């Protein structure tokens, strides 16, 4: 099974290094020297990591055969893809691979059906669950513990506690009158590791 583990950014310096936007919670495992990664588009790869280092909080990689800035710049925006055993699980129980989350049913804490996860959107500062609604619409759910307090892989469901207005405007009014002034304030700072993108 294939997982997107990074996206190549700008060239860094003149010796072929590139910045990468990390999309895995296990960069030392997936993006270490010697790792051979498939690419999207496939014609750009496979790429073998020669070396890596952290500079000013960003991961820099150098690939075998990429020796100058022009060659590095030609790799910009290419996705790096690792081959992973489908049975393999992240070490941290609060972390999940995309394929574990796709097709989970999404329900609110009071049991209301919201829809089904159709994809995971990896943004620079957090991940979003893209949920397909029964009516065909979509809603984006921030994948942080305040909003997604429970992932139950055995039951194949994600439980969400959406702030007023996340699902729709009418619900915002109902939730506002039901919860009063304190809605959403009681769980600030209760973020579980691994639910936000590595780069945040």
C-alpha positions as a Python dict, from the first residue, in 0.01 Angstrom:
ca = {
    (1, 'X'): (0, 0, 0),
    (2, 'X'): (128, 348, -83),
    (3, 'X'): (128, 652, 146),
    (4, 'X'): (221, 1010, 57),
    (5, 'X'): (496, 1102, 307),
    (6, 'X'): (616, 1441, 179),
    (7, 'X'): (592, 1706, -91),
    (8, 'X'): (910, 1856, -232),
    (9, 'X'): (940, 2232, -197),
    (10, 'X'): (1203, 2484, -310),
    (11, 'X'): (1565, 2415, -385),
    (12, 'X'): (1798, 2507, -97),
    (13, 'X'): (2146, 2630, -178),
    (14, 'X'): (2340, 2521, -487),
    (15, 'X'): (2429, 2159, -410),
    (16, 'X'): (2099, 1988, -488),
    (17, 'X'): (1921, 2004, -152),
    (18, 'X'): (1544, 2061, -138),
    (19, 'X'): (1304, 2162, 136),
    (20, 'X'): (1022, 1917, 199),
    (21, 'X'): (674, 1954, 345),
    (22, 'X'): (654, 1648, 570),
    (23, 'X'): (325, 1456, 563),
    (24, 'X'): (414, 1173, 796),
    (25, 'X'): (442, 1154, 1173),
    (26, 'X'): (742, 922, 1128),
    (27, 'X'): (987, 1122, 913),
    (28, 'X'): (1291, 949, 1063),
    (29, 'X'): (1148, 615, 945),
    (30, 'X'): (1006, 717, 606),
    (31, 'X'): (1255, 985, 501),
    (32, 'X'): (1587, 849, 623),
    (33, 'X'): (1903, 806, 412),
    (34, 'X'): (1874, 511, 177),
    (35, 'X'): (1493, 525, 154),
    (36, 'X'): (1368, 467, -200),
    (37, 'X'): (1046, 654, -269),
    (38, 'X'): (800, 642, -555),
    (39, 'X'): (679, 976, -689),
    (40, 'X'): (367, 1147, -819),
    (41, 'X'): (402, 1202, -1110),
    (42, 'X'): (563, 857, -1144),
    (43, 'X'): (791, 975, -1426),
    (44, 'X'): (1000, 1177, -1176),
    (45, 'X'): (1104, 874, -970),
    (46, 'X'): (1185, 663, -799),
    (47, 'X'): (1407, 886, -584),
    (48, 'X'): (1663, 757, -332),
    (49, 'X'): (1740, 977, -30),
    (50, 'X'): (2115, 1035, 4),
    (51, 'X'): (2109, 1258, 312),
    (52, 'X'): (1880, 1468, 525),
    (53, 'X'): (1914, 1742, 786),
    (54, 'X'): (1702, 1994, 970),
    (55, 'X'): (1773, 2362, 897),
    (56, 'X'): (1575, 2646, 1063),
    (57, 'X'): (1298, 2402, 1155),
    (58, 'X'): (1260, 2259, 804),
    (59, 'X'): (1371, 1922, 676),
    (60, 'X'): (1619, 1937, 388),
    (61, 'X'): (1683, 1630, 170),
    (62, 'X'): (1938, 1549, -96),
    (63, 'X'): (1860, 1275, -348),
    (64, 'X'): (2108, 1053, -531),
    (65, 'X'): (2192, 1198, -871),
    (66, 'X'): (2061, 1548, -789),
    (67, 'X'): (2373, 1762, -773),
    (68, 'X'): (2280, 2123, -844),
    (69, 'X'): (2013, 2384, -787),
    (70, 'X'): (1855, 2341, -1132),
    (71, 'X'): (1806, 1966, -1083),
    (72, 'X'): (1666, 2028, -733),
    (73, 'X'): (1428, 2300, -858),
    (74, 'X'): (1297, 2059, -1124),
    (75, 'X'): (1163, 1838, -841),
    (76, 'X'): (943, 2109, -688),
    (77, 'X'): (586, 2002, -593),
    (78, 'X'): (655, 1632, -657),
    (79, 'X'): (491, 1403, -399),
    (80, 'X'): (706, 1139, -231),
    (81, 'X'): (533, 805, -176),
    (82, 'X'): (641, 523, 56),
    (83, 'X'): (538, 159, 27),
    (84, 'X'): (383, 50, 359),
    (85, 'X'): (248, -282, 485),
    (86, 'X'): (-134, -234, 520),
    (87, 'X'): (-121, -413, 857),
    (88, 'X'): (137, -173, 997),
    (89, 'X'): (12, 78, 1255),
    (90, 'X'): (174, 401, 1379),
    (91, 'X'): (359, 364, 1711),
    (92, 'X'): (152, 637, 1879),
    (93, 'X'): (-211, 532, 1939),
    (94, 'X'): (-319, 893, 1879),
    (95, 'X'): (-179, 882, 1523),
    (96, 'X'): (-346, 734, 1217),
    (97, 'X'): (-253, 664, 858),
    (98, 'X'): (-483, 814, 595),
    (99, 'X'): (-605, 471, 480),
    (100, 'X'): (-726, 393, 834),
    (101, 'X'): (-949, 702, 831),
    (102, 'X'): (-1092, 683, 477),
    (103, 'X'): (-1452, 549, 473),
    (104, 'X'): (-1504, 583, 850),
    (105, 'X'): (-1860, 686, 939),
    (106, 'X'): (-1870, 1026, 1109),
    (107, 'X'): (-2116, 1089, 1391),
    (108, 'X'): (-2152, 1369, 1645),
    (109, 'X'): (-2111, 1302, 2018),
    (110, 'X'): (-2490, 1278, 2050),
    (111, 'X'): (-2506, 1014, 1775),
    (112, 'X'): (-2623, 1228, 1481),
    (113, 'X'): (-2496, 1090, 1150),
    (114, 'X'): (-2280, 1341, 960),
    (115, 'X'): (-2144, 1137, 669),
    (116, 'X'): (-1836, 939, 570),
    (117, 'X'): (-1468, 1041, 542),
    (118, 'X'): (-1377, 1055, 172),
    (119, 'X'): (-1023, 1195, 196),
    (120, 'X'): (-767, 1359, 423),
    (121, 'X'): (-647, 1706, 326),
    (122, 'X'): (-295, 1780, 456),
    (123, 'X'): (-254, 2155, 500),
    (124, 'X'): (65, 2318, 628),
    (125, 'X'): (-80, 2386, 974),
    (126, 'X'): (-329, 2105, 1027),
    (127, 'X'): (-503, 1812, 864),
    (128, 'X'): (-868, 1822, 759),
    (129, 'X'): (-1108, 1531, 729),
    (130, 'X'): (-1314, 1574, 411),
    (131, 'X'): (-1656, 1428, 496),
    (132, 'X'): (-1909, 1339, 226),
    (133, 'X'): (-2261, 1420, 349),
    (134, 'X'): (-2559, 1192, 272),
    (135, 'X'): (-2703, 1473, 53),
    (136, 'X'): (-2387, 1472, -162),
    (137, 'X'): (-2232, 1781, -7),
    (138, 'X'): (-1897, 1796, 172),
    (139, 'X'): (-1782, 1936, 505),
    (140, 'X'): (-1423, 1991, 623),
    (141, 'X'): (-1352, 1882, 982),
    (142, 'X'): (-1025, 2000, 1148),
    (143, 'X'): (-846, 1685, 1268),
    (144, 'X'): (-766, 1802, 1621),
    (145, 'X'): (-877, 1638, 1945),
    (146, 'X'): (-1108, 1927, 2045),
    (147, 'X'): (-1320, 1861, 1736),
    (148, 'X'): (-1252, 1486, 1684),
    (149, 'X'): (-1235, 1342, 2037),
    (150, 'X'): (-1261, 976, 1930),
    (151, 'X'): (-1152, 750, 1643),
    (152, 'X'): (-1290, 398, 1686),
    (153, 'X'): (-1133, 173, 1423),
    (154, 'X'): (-1316, -137, 1550),
    (155, 'X'): (-1654, 32, 1509),
    (156, 'X'): (-1529, 208, 1193),
    (157, 'X'): (-1640, 551, 1307),
    (158, 'X'): (-1509, 895, 1396),
    (159, 'X'): (-1689, 1085, 1671),
    (160, 'X'): (-1688, 1464, 1632),
    (161, 'X'): (-1782, 1748, 1866),
    (162, 'X'): (-1827, 2027, 1612),
    (163, 'X'): (-1824, 2390, 1722),
    (164, 'X'): (-2140, 2586, 1632),
    (165, 'X'): (-2154, 2663, 1261),
    (166, 'X'): (-1906, 2396, 1146),
    (167, 'X'): (-2175, 2171, 999),
    (168, 'X'): (-2433, 2435, 899),
    (169, 'X'): (-2572, 2774, 994),
    (170, 'X'): (-2907, 2650, 1127),
    (171, 'X'): (-2725, 2416, 1362),
    (172, 'X'): (-2513, 2707, 1484),
    (173, 'X'): (-2823, 2880, 1619),
    (174, 'X'): (-2954, 2563, 1788),
    (175, 'X'): (-2615, 2481, 1938),
    (176, 'X'): (-2567, 2839, 2055),
    (177, 'X'): (-2898, 2845, 2242),
    (178, 'X'): (-2846, 2495, 2385),
    (179, 'X'): (-2490, 2538, 2512),
    (180, 'X'): (-2508, 2903, 2608),
    (181, 'X'): (-2205, 3129, 2641),
    (182, 'X'): (-1947, 2860, 2720),
    (183, 'X'): (-1981, 2661, 2396),
    (184, 'X'): (-1645, 2539, 2279),
    (185, 'X'): (-1441, 2709, 2555),
    (186, 'X'): (-1401, 2414, 2790),
    (187, 'X'): (-1155, 2207, 2582),
    (188, 'X'): (-896, 2462, 2471),
    (189, 'X'): (-543, 2331, 2466),
    (190, 'X'): (-646, 1965, 2481),
    (191, 'X'): (-472, 1868, 2157),
    (192, 'X'): (-354, 1512, 2106),
    (193, 'X'): (-19, 1460, 1938),
    (194, 'X'): (-21, 1327, 1584),
    (195, 'X'): (-353, 1476, 1486),
    (196, 'X'): (-193, 1787, 1344),
    (197, 'X'): (47, 1797, 1053),
    (198, 'X'): (414, 1738, 1130),
    (199, 'X'): (507, 2087, 1009),
    (200, 'X'): (291, 2270, 1261),
}
